[in-house]
Amino acid sequence: MAVKHTQETDRLMEALLCLRTPEEAYQLFEDLCTVKEIQDMAQRLEIAFLLKQGTKYQDVADRTGVSSATISRVNRCLQYGAGGYQLITERLGAEGDKE
């Protein structure tokens, strides 16, 4: 399901595009989101990187501690979603900053 484009969501996306450094991103996200929301988003992105590397579901679950339902959702988005995970994993490199 796509996010409805509204004046408010457009402004949010424009705000994200204004960020210049990771520290600026931390500042904005700490004001916008709870710590748990930030952690959850970071975890889902990590799952996307692991899946792009070909990591098996059970290994992803063991490394991240997430449920198979969450892994499946991220995988569905990788395969059939709006393309956000694909874009970021390509731009950052499928291996991300992790070893």
KEBASE-238616 format. One record per residue: residue in one letter; x, y, z of N, C-alpha, C, CB in turn. Coordinates in steps of 0.1 Angstrom, whole numbers, padded with zeros to 4 digits, always signed. Glycine has a CB too. Example, Ala and Ser with C-alpha at 12.3 -4.5 7.8 and 13.67 -1.06 7.14 Angstrom:
! residues 2
A+0132-0057+0078+0123-0045+0078+0132-0033+0078+0113-0045+0090S+0128-0022+0071+0137-0011+0071+0129+0000+0079+0141-0006+0057
//
This chain:
! residues 99
M+0008-0012+0000+0000+0000+0000+0009+0012+0000-0010+0000+0012A+0007+0021-0009+0015+0033-0011+0011+0044-0001+0014+0039-0025V+0020+0052+0003+0018+0063+0012+0010+0074+0004+0031+0069+0018K+0000+0079+0009-0008+0089+0002+0001+0102+0002-0021+0092+0009H+0002+0108-0010+0009+0120-0011+0000+0132-0007+0014+0122-0026T+0005+0138+0004-0002+0150+0009+0008+0161+0011-0010+0147+0022Q+0003+0173+0014+0012+0184+0016+0021+0181+0028+0004+0197+0020E+0016+0174+0038+0024+0170+0050+0035+0160+0046+0015+0165+0061T+0031+0149+0039+0041+0139+0036+0051+0145+0026+0034+0127+0030D+0047+0153+0017+0056+0160+0008+0066+0168+0016+0049+0169-0003R+0062+0175+0026+0071+0183+0034+0081+0174+0041+0063+0192+0044L+0076+0163+0046+0085+0154+0053+0096+0149+0044+0077+0142+0059M+0092+0145+0032+0102+0140+0022+0112+0151+0018+0095+0134+0010E+0107+0163+0017+0116+0174+0014+0125+0177+0025+0107+0187+0011A+0120+0176+0038+0129+0177+0050+0140+0167+0050+0120+0176+0062L+0137+0155+0046+0147+0144+0046+0158+0147+0036+0141+0130+0043L+0154+0153+0024+0163+0156+0014+0172+0168+0018+0156+0160+0001C+0168+0176+0028+0176+0187+0032+0188+0183+0042+0167+0197+0039L+0187+0171+0047+0197+0167+0056+0210+0165+0049+0193+0153+0063R+0221+0169+0056+0234+0169+0049+0244+0159+0056+0240+0183+0049T+0242+0156+0069+0251+0147+0076+0243+0137+0084+0260+0156+0085P+0250+0126+0088+0243+0117+0097+0239+0123+0110+0253+0105+0100E+0247+0133+0115+0243+0139+0127+0230+0147+0126+0254+0149+0132E+0228+0154+0114+0216+0161+0112+0204+0151+0111+0217+0169+0099A+0207+0140+0105+0196+0129+0104+0193+0125+0118+0201+0118+0096Y+0203+0122+0127+0200+0118+0141+0191+0129+0148+0213+0116+0148Q+0195+0142+0146+0187+0153+0152+0173+0152+0148+0194+0166+0149L+0170+0151+0135+0156+0151+0131+0149+0139+0135+0156+0152+0115F+0155+0127+0133+0148+0115+0137+0146+0114+0152+0156+0103+0132E+0155+0119+0160+0153+0119+0175+0141+0128+0179+0165+0123+0182D+0138+0138+0171+0127+0147+0174+0114+0141+0168+0129+0161+0168L+0115+0134+0157+0103+0129+0150+0098+0116+0155+0106+0128+0135C+0107+0107+0159+0104+0093+0162+0108+0090+0177+0111+0084+0152T+0102+0079+0181+0107+0073+0194+0120+0065+0191+0096+0064+0201V+0127+0063+0202+0139+0055+0200+0136+0041+0194+0146+0053+0214K+0125+0035+0199+0120+0022+0194+0117+0023+0179+0108+0017+0201E+0111+0033+0174+0108+0035+0160+0121+0036+0152+0099+0047+0157I+0130+0043+0156+0143+0044+0149+0150+0031+0149+0152+0055+0156Q+0150+0024+0160+0156+0010+0161+0150+0001+0151+0156+0005+0175D+0136+0001+0151+0129-0008+0142+0132-0005+0128+0114-0006+0145M+0133+0008+0124+0136+0011+0110+0150+0007+0106+0134+0026+0108A+0159+0009+0116+0173+0005+0113+0174-0010+0112+0182+0010+0125Q+0166-0017+0120+0166-0032+0120+0161-0037+0106+0158-0038+0131R+0150-0031+0102+0144-0035+0089+0154-0033+0077+0131-0028+0086L+0161-0022+0078+0171-0019+0068+0182-0029+0068+0177-0005+0069E+0187-0033+0080+0197-0043+0082+0192-0057+0076+0201-0045+0097I+0179-0060+0078+0174-0072+0073+0174-0071+0057+0159-0074+0077A+0171-0060+0052+0172-0059+0037+0186-0061+0032+0167-0045+0033F+0196-0056+0039+0210-0058+0034+0213-0073+0035+0219-0050+0043L+0209-0079+0046+0212-0093+0048+0206-0102+0037+0208-0098+0062L+0193-0099+0034+0186-0106+0024+0192-0104+0010+0171-0102+0024K+0196-0092+0007+0203-0089-0005+0216-0097-0007+0205-0074-0007Q+0223-0100+0005+0235-0107+0005+0232-0122+0003+0243-0105+0018G+0219-0126+0003+0216-0140+0002+0215-0148+0015+0226-0147-0007T+0215-0140+0026+0214-0147+0039+0201-0154+0041+0217-0136+0050K+0201-0166+0046+0189-0174+0048+0181-0168+0059+0192-0188+0051Y+0167-0170+0059+0158-0164+0069+0163-0168+0083+0144-0170+0066Q+0166-0180+0085+0170-0184+0099+0182-0177+0104+0172-0200+0100D+0192-0175+0095+0204-0168+0098+0201-0153+0101+0214-0169+0087V+0192-0148+0093+0188-0134+0096+0181-0133+0109+0178-0129+0084A+0172-0142+0112+0165-0142+0125+0175-0144+0137+0155-0154+0126D+0185-0153+0135+0195-0155+0145+0203-0142+0148+0204-0166+0142R+0207-0135+0137+0215-0123+0138+0208-0111+0143+0221-0120+0124T+0195-0110+0140+0188-0098+0143+0178-0100+0154+0180-0093+0131G+0174-0112+0157+0164-0114+0167+0150-0111+0163+0168-0107+0180V+0147-0109+0151+0134-0106+0146+0126-0118+0142+0134-0096+0134S+0113-0117+0141+0104-0128+0138+0105-0131+0123+0090-0125+0142S+0101-0143+0119+0101-0146+0105+0091-0138+0097+0098-0161+0103A+0080-0133+0104+0070-0125+0098+0077-0111+0094+0059-0122+0108T+0085-0106+0102+0092-0093+0099+0101-0095+0087+0099-0087+0111I+0109-0106+0088+0118-0109+0077+0110-0111+0064+0126-0122+0080S+0099-0118+0064+0091-0120+0053+0086-0107+0047+0079-0130+0056R+0082-0098+0056+0076-0085+0051+0087-0077+0044+0071-0077+0063V+0099-0077+0050+0110-0070+0043+0113-0076+0030+0123-0070+0052N+0113-0089+0029+0116-0096+0017+0105-0093+0006+0117-0111+0019R+0093-0093+0011+0082-0089+0001+0084-0075-0004+0068-0090+0009C+0088-0066+0004+0091-0052+0000+0103-0052-0010+0093-0043+0012L+0113-0060-0007+0124-0061-0016+0120-0066-0030+0135-0070-0011Q+0111-0076-0030+0106-0082-0042+0095-0074-0050+0101-0096-0040Y+0086-0069-0042+0074-0063-0048+0070-0049-0043+0062-0072-0046G+0078-0043-0035+0075-0030-0029+0077-0019-0038+0083-0028-0017A+0078-0007-0033+0079+0006-0040+0093+0008-0045+0075+0017-0031G+0103+0000-0041+0117+0001-0046+0126+0008-0037+0116+0008-0059G+0121+0012-0025+0130+0019-0016+0142+0011-0011+0122+0024-0004Y+0139-0001-0006+0150-0010-0002+0160-0012-0013+0144-0023+0004Q+0155-0015-0025+0164-0018-0036+0173-0006-0039+0155-0021-0049L+0167+0006-0039+0175+0018-0041+0186+0020-0031+0165+0030-0041I+0182+0019-0019+0192+0021-0008+0203+0011-0007+0185+0022+0006T+0199-0002-0009+0209-0013-0009+0219-0011-0021+0202-0026-0009E+0214-0007-0032+0222-0004-0043+0231+0007-0041+0214-0002-0056R+0226+0018-0036+0234+0030-0034+0244+0029-0023+0225+0042-0031L+0241+0022-0013+0250+0020-0002+0259+0008-0004+0243+0019+0011G+0256+0000-0014+0263-0013-0016+0256-0024-0008+0277-0012-0012A+0253-0035-0014+0245-0046-0008+0251-0050+0005+0244-0057-0017E+0264-0048+0007+0270-0052+0020+0268-0042+0031+0285-0055+0018G+0264-0030+0027+0262-0020+0038+0275-0017+0044+0252-0024+0048D+0275-0012+0057+0287-0009+0064+0290-0020+0074+0285+0004+0072K+0283-0031+0073+0285-0042+0082+0295-0052+0076+0272-0050+0085E+0301-0060+0084+0310-0071+0079+0303-0084+0081+0323-0071+0087
//
